[in-house]
Amino acid sequence: MLLRIVRMTFRPGETEAFQAIFRQSQPLIRAFPGCQHVELLRDIDDPCVFSTLSRWDNAEALENYRQSDLFRRTWAQTKVLFADRPQAFSMERV
């Protein structure tokens, strides 16, 4: 299993737009082959910082998602709202 964490900082005033995008995309991402779970987390100290946490069967499943039209559409809508570069981490449980 692969855990993917993506930390994103949004411009003030854009967090509602991002949350709407996530609410619309979450069930589609969750239904993508190889995705076991996806959730949205908000930083308790900075309300403009969010992270997504997703669980994938393996790196291939995540890469298939990253090459999909669903990812391209969702990312295109999301990245225009950023205040800073996102940070992404792929991890596994030990």
C-alpha positions as CSV (number, residue, x, y, z in Angstrom):
1,M,0.0,0.0,0.0
2,L,1.2,3.5,-0.8
3,L,0.2,6.6,1.1
4,R,0.2,9.9,-0.8
5,I,0.2,13.2,1.0
6,V,-0.1,16.5,-1.0
7,R,0.2,19.7,0.9
8,M,-1.3,22.8,-0.8
9,T,-1.3,26.5,0.2
10,F,-4.1,28.5,-1.3
11,R,-4.5,32.2,-1.8
12,P,-6.8,33.8,0.8
13,G,-10.3,33.7,-0.5
14,E,-9.8,30.6,-2.6
15,T,-10.3,28.0,0.0
16,E,-14.0,27.7,-0.6
17,A,-13.5,27.2,-4.3
18,F,-10.9,24.4,-3.6
19,Q,-13.2,22.7,-1.1
20,A,-16.0,22.7,-3.7
21,I,-13.6,21.1,-6.3
22,F,-12.6,18.5,-3.7
23,R,-16.2,17.6,-2.8
24,Q,-17.0,17.1,-6.5
25,S,-13.8,15.1,-7.2
26,Q,-13.5,13.0,-4.1
27,P,-16.0,10.2,-5.0
28,L,-14.5,10.0,-8.5
29,I,-11.0,9.7,-7.2
30,R,-12.2,7.1,-4.6
31,A,-13.8,5.1,-7.4
32,F,-10.6,5.1,-9.5
33,P,-9.0,1.7,-9.8
34,G,-6.4,1.1,-7.1
35,C,-7.6,4.0,-4.8
36,Q,-8.5,2.7,-1.3
37,H,-9.2,6.1,0.4
38,V,-8.9,9.8,-0.1
39,E,-9.6,12.6,2.4
40,L,-9.0,16.3,2.9
41,L,-7.3,17.7,5.9
42,R,-6.9,21.4,7.0
43,D,-4.0,22.8,8.9
44,I,-5.1,24.0,12.3
45,D,-2.7,26.9,12.4
46,D,-3.2,28.2,8.8
47,P,-6.6,28.0,7.3
48,C,-5.2,28.4,3.8
49,V,-3.2,25.2,4.0
50,F,-4.8,21.9,3.1
51,S,-3.5,18.4,2.6
52,T,-5.0,15.4,0.8
53,L,-4.2,12.0,2.1
54,S,-4.9,9.1,-0.2
55,R,-4.2,5.3,0.0
56,W,-3.3,3.4,-3.2
57,D,-2.8,-0.3,-3.9
58,N,0.7,0.5,-5.2
59,A,2.8,3.1,-7.1
60,E,1.4,1.9,-10.5
61,A,-2.2,2.6,-9.4
62,L,-1.2,6.1,-8.3
63,E,0.7,6.8,-11.5
64,N,-2.3,5.6,-13.6
65,Y,-4.5,8.1,-11.8
66,R,-1.9,10.9,-12.3
67,Q,-2.0,10.1,-16.0
68,S,-5.8,10.2,-16.2
69,D,-8.2,12.8,-17.6
70,L,-9.7,13.0,-14.1
71,F,-6.4,14.1,-12.5
72,R,-5.7,16.5,-15.4
73,R,-9.1,18.2,-15.0
74,T,-9.0,18.3,-11.2
75,W,-5.4,19.6,-11.1
76,A,-6.1,22.3,-13.8
77,Q,-8.9,23.6,-11.6
78,T,-6.9,23.4,-8.4
79,K,-3.5,24.8,-9.4
80,V,-4.8,28.2,-10.4
81,L,-5.8,28.7,-6.8
82,F,-2.4,28.1,-5.2
83,A,-0.4,30.8,-3.3
84,D,2.7,28.5,-3.2
85,R,4.1,25.4,-4.8
86,P,2.4,22.2,-3.6
87,Q,4.5,19.5,-1.9
88,A,3.8,15.8,-2.5
89,F,5.1,12.8,-0.6
90,S,4.7,9.1,-1.3
91,M,5.1,6.9,1.7
92,E,4.6,3.4,2.9
93,R,3.8,2.0,6.3
94,V,6.6,0.2,8.1
